[in-house]
Amino acid sequence: MEKLKRAIFFWTLVLIFIITAPAIVMYAKGYRFDFSRGVFVHSGTISIKSNPQDIQISINGKTEGAQSINRINNSYNISGLLPNNYAISASAEGYQTWSKKTDVHSGLASEFWNVILARNTYPRMDYATGGIEKFFISPKSSLLIYTKNSQQNLTANIFDIKNKTIVSSFTFPGWKFIPDARQENIEWSPQEDYISVPVEKLPAEAVPAKQKMSSQKDSTPQYSYFIIDTAKKTFFNLNELLKNNDINYVRWDPRDKNYLFYLSGDVLYRANINNTDDLTAIAQDISSFDLSKTNVYYSQMPNELVYKAELNGSGNRIQLTSDFPEDITRNFRLIAYDDNRIAFFTQNKTVYIFNAGEFDTYFKKLGTDIEGIQFSDDGKKMLYWTKNQISTYYLRNWNVAPLRSENTSEDVTRYADEIKNVQWFKDYEHVIFSLGNQMKFIELDPRDHRNCMDLPQTTLGDPIVGYNLYLEKLFFIDTKDSSTNLYSINFPETLPFLGVFNQNQPATQ
């Protein structure tokens, strides 16, 4: 009898092993049993990489415990999901919630690599810049220059961001900052040695005689440029230095600190501000130009073909385009990313793009009533916007989920009220903008819906906003004690060194 019991027990274990072993092997290989269909199916995965890193993940309203989440490549991975549609969310205490609905497919991962949560509230860094109107951060992000206009003069202050002190201050009696219609801004030279300040002459009656600069006479041009020497803390009038009242679109040479480019009439010049005899005419019959780190690009009349040349004007010019859209107006601004990606921004706010893509070369009209454009640093995308809508154009295939194809456009968001301060975020998968006094942050990922989060709100109706990707700070102007003042917030959150998860905190809150 005892022998029979042992035999029954043994063969029962064998039967259980025969039944369960395949299931264990299939489970280890990622298969799960689908009870609705009565079969084993290859499961899928949801992967989320977030900022901040310590988040709580919910799927279909159920919070996933730490034991069900794997941490691979600094991301959260929820595996073993049956193919289906899932509602997922990422949240953290003190932050706004990110959510999506996504399809999980057999044997595949639904990846979300750019999940960023904005705080509900942010502590503000206050800078003593009372009366500020506009600001421009230096290339090294250590300084900024901000302007204040009065009825009689323009003041420009150079400000140390880290120490929060004014380094130097300059006053230009009889001038004001150039109007936005000219589409010119204050520009730092690449090494912060010089600053060009475009200005417009104030009406003579607005400036008391004793405050007029000694060089300011009736022959002074309506528009001019002052050059600030940041080391010597001095400035001079560029028009007077070069004895030329017709100077437009001043740009700094990206390699040689003492040189700048400008248009005079239809001639493109390169000038040495420390040696006026060192003046080179790069090309004639020029309607617009732009600079890269290595070349100067220009459009030449009458056919408006685009050429590039070396920055110093030596060597042969190279023709980049062979035709030009017939309906483009002659008054336009050329914006070049490189030889293969060039935008044309017309005076009537129509934008065309020349794109020598992977398989074809073409001109494309992106739209009308466009307020601004901005290439991504990798040149694969271009951001463009009207007063009420933000869009992106893909100049190259985007091979990270969600996939996007070259020569396609997407509308990111649209509002009835006017949109301002549109600019790329550092990952080029999000866009920062403002709507009235509310600063906002929206993702490009179109799956299900685009998450749009609120950043700080100002008391100022339409603040100037600027994101600095090197400092990872969002700068903006708001009112303080009835005066405008500069502020910043840290955004996004600072991640642990090398992106390592904080082992002292659980993955879920």
C-alpha positions as CSV (number, residue, x, y, z in Angstrom):
1,M,0.0,0.0,0.0
2,E,2.8,2.4,0.9
3,K,4.6,1.5,-2.4
4,L,1.4,2.4,-4.3
5,K,1.1,5.8,-2.5
6,R,4.6,6.6,-3.4
7,A,4.1,5.7,-7.0
8,I,0.9,7.9,-7.2
9,F,2.7,10.8,-5.6
10,F,5.7,10.4,-8.0
11,W,3.6,10.3,-11.1
12,T,1.5,13.2,-9.9
13,L,4.6,15.3,-9.6
14,V,5.7,14.2,-13.1
15,L,2.3,15.1,-14.5
16,I,2.4,18.5,-12.8
17,F,5.9,19.1,-14.2
18,I,4.8,18.1,-17.7
19,I,1.8,20.5,-17.5
20,T,3.6,23.5,-15.8
21,A,7.1,23.3,-17.4
22,P,6.0,24.6,-20.8
23,A,4.0,27.3,-19.1
24,I,7.1,28.4,-17.1
25,V,9.3,28.3,-20.2
26,M,6.7,30.4,-22.2
27,Y,6.3,32.8,-19.3
28,A,10.1,33.3,-19.1
29,K,10.1,34.0,-22.9
30,G,7.5,36.7,-22.4
31,Y,4.3,34.7,-23.2
32,R,1.1,35.2,-21.2
33,F,-2.1,33.2,-21.2
34,D,-5.0,35.2,-22.6
35,F,-8.1,33.8,-20.8
36,S,-10.5,35.7,-23.1
37,R,-9.1,33.8,-26.1
38,G,-7.8,30.7,-24.3
39,V,-4.3,30.8,-25.8
40,F,-0.8,31.9,-24.9
41,V,0.2,35.2,-26.6
42,H,3.5,37.1,-26.7
43,S,3.2,39.9,-24.2
44,G,4.3,43.5,-24.7
45,T,6.0,46.2,-22.6
46,I,5.4,49.9,-21.7
47,S,8.7,51.8,-21.2
48,I,8.7,55.3,-19.6
49,K,11.7,57.6,-19.1
50,S,10.8,60.6,-17.0
51,N,11.8,63.7,-15.3
52,P,11.6,63.7,-12.3
53,Q,12.8,60.1,-12.0
54,D,10.9,59.1,-8.9
55,I,7.3,58.8,-10.2
56,Q,4.2,56.7,-9.6
57,I,2.9,54.8,-12.6
58,S,-0.7,53.7,-13.0
59,I,-2.1,51.5,-15.7
60,N,-5.9,51.4,-16.2
61,G,-6.2,53.2,-12.9
62,K,-4.2,50.7,-10.9
63,T,-1.0,51.8,-9.3
64,E,1.9,49.5,-10.3
65,G,4.0,48.4,-7.4
66,A,7.8,48.5,-7.3
67,Q,7.9,44.8,-7.7
68,S,6.2,44.9,-11.1
69,I,8.5,47.6,-12.5
70,N,12.0,47.0,-13.9
71,R,14.6,49.7,-14.2
72,I,16.6,49.5,-17.4
73,N,18.5,52.4,-19.0
74,N,17.2,54.8,-16.4
75,S,13.7,54.0,-17.5
76,Y,10.7,52.2,-16.0
77,N,9.6,49.1,-17.8
78,I,6.3,47.3,-17.2
79,S,6.4,44.0,-19.0
80,G,4.1,41.0,-19.3
81,L,1.2,43.1,-20.7
82,L,-1.3,41.3,-22.9
83,P,-1.9,43.0,-26.3
84,N,-4.6,45.6,-25.6
85,N,-5.3,49.3,-25.2
86,Y,-4.1,50.8,-21.9
87,A,-4.6,54.1,-20.0
88,I,-1.3,55.0,-18.4
89,S,-0.3,57.9,-16.1
90,A,2.8,59.2,-14.5
91,S,2.6,61.3,-11.4
92,A,4.6,62.5,-8.4
93,E,3.7,64.5,-5.3
94,G,3.8,68.2,-6.1
95,Y,3.8,67.7,-9.9
96,Q,1.2,67.8,-12.6
97,T,0.1,64.4,-14.0
98,W,1.1,63.1,-17.4
99,S,-1.3,60.6,-19.1
100,K,-1.8,58.7,-22.3
101,K,-3.8,55.9,-23.9
102,T,-1.6,53.5,-25.9
103,D,-1.9,50.2,-27.7
104,V,0.4,47.4,-26.5
105,H,1.3,45.0,-29.3
106,S,2.6,41.4,-29.1
107,G,6.3,41.3,-28.5
108,L,6.8,45.0,-28.8
109,A,7.5,47.9,-26.4
110,S,5.4,51.1,-26.3
111,E,8.1,53.6,-25.5
112,F,7.8,57.1,-24.0
113,W,11.3,58.5,-23.7
114,N,10.4,62.2,-23.0
115,V,8.0,62.3,-20.1
116,I,8.5,65.5,-18.2
117,L,6.3,66.7,-15.3
118,A,6.0,70.3,-14.4
119,R,5.7,71.3,-10.8
120,N,2.5,72.7,-9.4
121,T,4.4,75.7,-8.1
122,Y,8.0,76.9,-8.6
123,P,10.3,78.9,-6.3
124,R,11.5,82.0,-8.2
125,M,15.0,83.5,-8.5
126,D,14.7,87.2,-8.2
127,Y,17.2,89.5,-10.0
128,A,17.5,93.2,-9.2
129,T,16.7,94.6,-12.7
130,G,14.0,97.1,-12.0
131,G,12.6,98.7,-15.1
132,I,13.8,95.9,-17.5
133,E,12.2,95.7,-20.9
134,K,14.1,93.1,-22.9
135,F,17.0,90.8,-22.1
136,F,19.6,88.8,-24.1
137,I,21.7,86.0,-22.5
138,S,25.3,85.7,-23.6
139,P,26.7,82.6,-25.5
140,K,28.5,81.3,-22.5
141,S,25.3,81.9,-20.4
142,S,27.3,83.7,-17.7
143,L,26.1,87.2,-18.5
144,L,23.0,88.9,-19.9
145,I,22.3,92.3,-21.2
146,Y,19.0,94.0,-20.5
147,T,17.6,97.3,-21.8
148,K,15.5,100.1,-20.4
149,N,14.0,102.8,-22.5
150,S,13.0,106.3,-21.3
151,Q,11.6,109.2,-23.2
152,Q,15.1,110.6,-23.7
153,N,17.6,107.7,-23.8
154,L,18.3,104.0,-23.9
155,T,20.1,102.3,-21.1
156,A,21.8,98.9,-21.4
157,N,23.1,97.0,-18.4
158,I,25.4,94.0,-18.5
159,F,24.4,91.7,-15.7
160,D,26.3,88.7,-14.0
161,I,23.7,86.0,-13.7
162,K,25.5,84.0,-11.0
163,N,26.4,86.8,-8.7
164,K,23.3,88.9,-9.6
165,T,25.2,92.1,-10.0
166,I,25.5,94.7,-12.7
167,V,28.9,94.5,-14.3
168,S,28.7,97.7,-16.4
169,S,26.1,100.1,-17.6
170,F,25.8,102.2,-20.8
171,T,23.5,105.1,-21.7
172,F,22.7,106.2,-25.2
173,P,21.1,109.7,-25.2
174,G,18.8,110.3,-28.1
175,W,18.3,106.7,-29.0
176,K,15.8,103.9,-28.3
177,F,16.0,100.2,-28.9
178,I,15.2,99.3,-32.5
179,P,11.5,98.4,-33.1
180,D,10.4,94.8,-33.6
181,A,9.4,95.5,-37.2
182,R,13.1,95.6,-38.2
183,Q,13.5,92.0,-36.9
184,E,16.9,92.7,-35.3
185,N,18.0,92.1,-31.8
186,I,21.0,92.8,-29.5
187,E,23.6,90.2,-30.4
188,W,26.6,89.0,-28.4
189,S,29.8,88.0,-30.2
190,P,30.6,84.3,-29.7
191,Q,33.2,84.8,-26.9
192,E,31.3,87.6,-25.2
193,D,33.9,90.2,-26.2
194,Y,31.5,92.5,-27.9
195,I,27.8,93.3,-28.1
196,S,26.0,95.0,-31.0
197,V,23.0,97.1,-30.1
198,P,20.6,98.2,-32.9
199,V,19.0,101.5,-32.2
200,E,16.5,104.0,-33.6
201,K,16.9,107.8,-33.4
202,L,14.5,109.6,-31.1
203,P,12.7,112.7,-32.3
204,A,14.9,115.7,-31.8
205,E,12.4,117.4,-29.5
206,A,12.5,114.4,-27.1
207,V,16.1,114.9,-26.2
208,P,17.4,118.0,-24.2
209,A,20.4,119.6,-25.9
210,K,22.6,119.0,-22.9
211,Q,21.9,115.3,-23.0
212,K,22.7,114.8,-26.7
213,M,25.8,112.9,-27.5
214,S,28.5,115.1,-29.0
215,S,28.6,113.0,-32.2
216,Q,24.8,113.1,-32.7
217,K,24.1,115.6,-35.4
218,D,21.3,116.2,-37.9
219,S,23.1,113.9,-40.4
220,T,22.9,110.9,-38.0
221,P,21.0,108.1,-39.7
222,Q,17.5,107.1,-38.5
223,Y,18.9,103.6,-37.5
224,S,22.3,102.9,-36.2
225,Y,24.4,100.4,-34.2
226,F,26.4,100.8,-31.1
227,I,29.2,98.3,-30.3
228,I,30.0,97.6,-26.7
229,D,33.4,96.4,-25.7
230,T,32.7,94.2,-22.6
231,A,36.3,94.1,-21.4
232,K,37.1,97.8,-21.8
233,K,33.5,98.8,-20.8
234,T,33.3,101.3,-23.6
235,F,31.2,101.7,-26.7
236,F,31.3,103.4,-30.1
237,N,28.9,104.1,-33.0
238,L,29.6,101.6,-35.8
239,N,28.2,103.9,-38.5
240,E,30.6,106.6,-37.5
241,L,33.5,104.2,-37.2
242,L,33.0,102.9,-40.8
243,K,31.8,106.3,-42.1
244,N,28.7,104.7,-43.5
245,N,25.1,105.7,-42.7
246,D,23.6,102.7,-44.5
247,I,24.4,99.7,-42.4
248,N,21.8,96.9,-41.8
249,Y,21.6,93.4,-40.2
250,V,24.8,93.4,-38.3
251,R,26.0,89.9,-37.4
252,W,29.2,88.8,-35.6
253,D,31.7,86.5,-37.3
254,P,31.4,83.1,-35.5
255,R,35.1,82.5,-35.5
256,D,37.1,85.8,-35.5
257,K,36.0,88.0,-32.6
258,N,37.0,91.3,-34.1
259,Y,34.9,90.9,-37.3
260,L,31.3,91.4,-38.2
261,F,29.1,91.2,-41.3
262,Y,26.5,93.7,-42.5
263,L,24.6,94.8,-45.6
264,S,25.1,98.2,-47.1
265,G,22.6,98.7,-49.9
266,D,22.8,95.4,-51.7
267,V,26.5,94.7,-50.9
268,L,27.5,92.2,-48.2
269,Y,30.6,93.3,-46.2
270,R,32.9,91.8,-43.6
271,A,34.6,94.4,-41.4
272,N,37.3,94.5,-38.7
273,I,36.2,96.8,-36.0
274,N,39.8,97.3,-34.8
275,N,41.1,98.1,-38.2
276,T,38.8,100.0,-40.6
277,D,41.2,99.4,-43.5
278,D,40.4,95.7,-43.2
279,L,37.1,95.8,-45.0
280,T,36.0,93.1,-47.5
281,A,33.1,93.1,-49.9
282,I,32.0,89.5,-49.9
283,A,29.3,89.8,-52.6
284,Q,27.0,92.2,-54.5
285,D,23.4,92.2,-55.4
286,I,22.5,90.5,-52.1
287,S,19.0,90.5,-50.8
288,S,19.6,88.5,-47.6
289,F,22.4,86.6,-45.8
290,D,23.0,84.3,-42.8
291,L,25.9,82.7,-41.0
292,S,26.8,79.3,-39.8
293,K,29.9,78.3,-37.8
294,T,32.0,77.9,-40.9
295,N,30.3,79.7,-43.8
296,V,28.3,82.7,-45.0
297,Y,25.1,82.1,-47.0
298,Y,23.5,84.7,-49.2
299,S,20.8,85.0,-51.8
300,Q,21.8,86.9,-54.9
301,M,19.5,89.0,-57.2
302,P,18.0,88.9,-59.7
303,N,17.3,85.1,-59.6
304,E,17.6,84.8,-55.8
305,L,19.9,81.8,-56.0
306,V,21.6,80.9,-52.8
307,Y,25.4,80.6,-52.5
308,K,27.8,79.9,-49.7
309,A,31.3,81.2,-49.2
310,E,34.1,81.0,-46.6
311,L,33.7,83.5,-43.8
312,N,36.8,85.5,-44.7
313,G,35.6,85.9,-48.3
314,S,38.4,83.8,-49.8
315,G,37.9,80.8,-52.1
316,N,35.3,80.2,-54.6
317,R,31.6,80.6,-53.9
318,I,29.4,77.5,-54.2
319,Q,25.9,77.5,-55.6
320,L,23.4,75.7,-53.4
321,T,20.0,76.2,-55.2
322,S,19.1,76.1,-58.8
323,D,15.7,77.7,-58.8
324,F,13.4,79.9,-56.7
325,P,9.7,79.8,-56.0
326,E,8.0,82.2,-58.4
327,D,5.5,83.5,-55.9
328,I,8.0,84.4,-53.2
329,T,8.4,88.2,-52.7
330,R,11.8,89.8,-53.0
331,N,11.8,91.1,-49.4
332,F,12.7,88.1,-47.3
333,R,15.0,86.9,-44.6
334,L,17.3,83.9,-45.3
335,I,17.8,81.5,-42.3
336,A,20.3,78.7,-43.0
337,Y,20.8,75.6,-40.9
338,D,23.4,74.2,-43.4
339,D,23.9,73.7,-47.1
340,N,20.8,71.5,-47.3
341,R,18.3,73.2,-45.1
342,I,17.5,76.8,-45.7
343,A,14.3,78.8,-44.8
344,F,13.0,81.9,-46.5
345,F,10.9,84.2,-44.3
346,T,9.1,86.9,-46.4
347,Q,8.1,90.3,-45.4
348,N,4.4,89.3,-45.7
349,K,5.1,86.4,-43.2
350,T,5.1,83.5,-45.7
351,V,7.7,80.8,-45.1
352,Y,9.3,78.6,-47.7
353,I,11.8,75.8,-47.0
354,F,14.6,74.5,-49.2
355,N,15.3,70.9,-48.2
356,A,17.9,68.6,-49.8
357,G,16.5,65.5,-48.1
358,E,17.6,61.9,-48.1
359,F,15.8,61.1,-51.4
360,D,14.8,64.3,-53.0
361,T,15.5,68.1,-53.1
362,Y,12.6,70.5,-53.1
363,F,11.1,73.9,-52.1
364,K,8.1,73.7,-49.9
365,K,5.7,76.5,-48.8
366,L,5.0,75.9,-45.1
367,G,2.4,78.6,-44.6
368,T,1.3,82.2,-44.4
369,D,0.9,84.6,-41.5
370,I,3.9,83.0,-39.7
371,E,5.3,84.9,-36.8
372,G,8.6,83.0,-36.4
373,I,10.6,79.9,-37.1
374,Q,13.4,78.0,-35.3
375,F,15.5,75.0,-36.4
376,S,16.2,72.3,-33.8
377,D,19.9,71.9,-33.0
378,D,20.1,68.6,-34.9
379,G,18.4,70.1,-38.0
380,K,15.8,67.4,-38.1
381,K,12.9,69.6,-37.2
382,M,11.7,73.1,-37.6
383,L,9.3,74.9,-35.3
384,Y,7.0,77.5,-36.8
385,W,4.0,79.4,-35.5
386,T,1.3,81.9,-36.3
387,K,-0.4,84.1,-33.7
388,N,-2.8,81.3,-32.8
389,Q,-1.1,78.0,-33.8
390,I,2.2,76.2,-33.2
391,S,3.4,73.6,-35.8
392,T,6.5,71.5,-36.6
393,Y,8.0,70.5,-39.9
394,Y,10.2,67.4,-40.2
395,L,13.3,67.9,-42.4
396,R,14.5,64.4,-41.8
397,N,13.0,61.1,-40.7
398,W,12.5,60.8,-37.0
399,N,13.2,57.2,-36.0
400,V,12.4,57.4,-32.3
401,A,8.8,56.6,-31.1
402,P,6.6,58.0,-32.2
403,L,8.1,57.8,-35.7
404,R,7.7,60.8,-38.1
405,S,8.6,61.1,-41.8
406,E,10.6,63.7,-43.7
407,N,8.7,66.4,-45.4
408,T,5.7,66.2,-43.1
409,S,4.1,68.8,-40.8
410,E,2.2,68.5,-37.6
411,D,0.0,71.0,-35.9
412,V,1.0,71.0,-32.2
413,T,-1.6,73.2,-30.6
414,R,-4.0,76.0,-31.4
415,Y,-5.7,78.8,-29.3
416,A,-8.2,81.5,-29.9
417,D,-6.0,83.9,-27.9
418,E,-2.6,85.0,-29.2
419,I,0.4,82.8,-28.6
420,K,3.8,84.3,-27.8
421,N,7.3,83.4,-26.7
422,V,7.3,80.2,-28.7
423,Q,10.6,78.3,-28.5
424,W,12.2,74.9,-28.4
425,F,12.8,73.1,-25.1
426,K,16.2,71.4,-24.7
427,D,15.0,67.9,-25.9
428,Y,13.3,69.3,-29.1
429,E,10.4,67.1,-28.2
430,H,8.7,69.8,-26.2
431,V,7.8,73.5,-26.9
432,I,7.6,76.4,-24.4
433,F,5.2,79.2,-25.1
434,S,3.0,81.8,-23.3
435,L,-0.7,82.5,-23.5
436,G,-1.4,85.9,-21.9
437,N,0.2,85.8,-18.5
438,Q,0.4,82.0,-18.4
439,M,3.6,80.2,-19.4
440,K,3.1,76.7,-20.8
441,F,4.9,73.6,-21.9
442,I,3.6,71.1,-24.5
443,E,5.0,67.8,-25.8
444,L,5.2,66.9,-29.5
445,D,4.1,63.2,-29.0
446,P,0.7,63.1,-30.8
447,R,-0.3,59.6,-29.5
448,D,-3.8,59.9,-27.9
449,H,-3.3,63.6,-27.0
450,R,-0.5,66.0,-26.3
451,N,0.1,66.7,-22.6
452,C,0.3,70.5,-22.0
453,M,1.3,71.7,-18.5
454,D,1.3,75.0,-16.9
455,L,4.5,76.8,-15.8
456,P,4.5,79.9,-13.6
457,Q,1.9,82.6,-14.2
458,T,2.8,86.3,-14.1
459,T,1.0,89.4,-13.1
460,L,2.3,91.0,-16.3
461,G,-0.1,90.6,-19.2
462,D,2.4,89.5,-21.9
463,P,5.8,88.8,-20.3
464,I,9.0,88.3,-22.2
465,V,10.1,84.7,-21.7
466,G,13.4,83.0,-22.7
467,Y,14.5,79.4,-22.0
468,N,18.3,78.8,-21.6
469,L,19.0,75.1,-22.3
470,Y,22.6,75.3,-20.9
471,L,21.6,76.7,-17.5
472,E,18.3,74.8,-17.7
473,K,16.5,77.9,-16.5
474,L,13.4,79.7,-17.7
475,F,13.8,83.5,-17.5
476,F,10.9,85.8,-17.6
477,I,9.9,89.4,-16.8
478,D,7.2,90.1,-14.2
479,T,6.2,93.1,-12.1
480,K,7.6,93.9,-8.7
481,D,6.7,97.0,-6.7
482,S,5.0,98.5,-9.7
483,S,8.2,98.0,-11.8
484,T,9.2,95.2,-14.2
485,N,11.8,92.8,-12.9
486,L,13.7,89.7,-14.2
487,Y,13.0,86.2,-12.6
488,S,14.0,82.6,-13.4
489,I,12.9,79.1,-12.4
490,N,14.9,75.9,-12.6
491,F,13.3,73.7,-15.3
492,P,13.3,70.7,-15.6
493,E,14.4,68.9,-12.4
494,T,18.1,68.3,-11.9
495,L,18.7,64.5,-12.3
496,P,21.1,62.5,-10.3
497,F,24.7,62.2,-11.6
498,L,24.8,60.0,-14.8
499,G,21.0,59.6,-14.5
500,V,21.3,56.9,-11.7
501,F,18.1,56.3,-9.8
502,N,18.0,57.3,-6.2
503,Q,18.3,54.0,-4.4
504,N,17.1,55.5,-1.2
505,Q,13.7,56.3,-2.5
506,P,11.2,53.8,-3.9
507,A,10.0,54.1,-7.5
508,T,6.5,54.8,-6.3
509,Q,5.4,57.3,-3.8
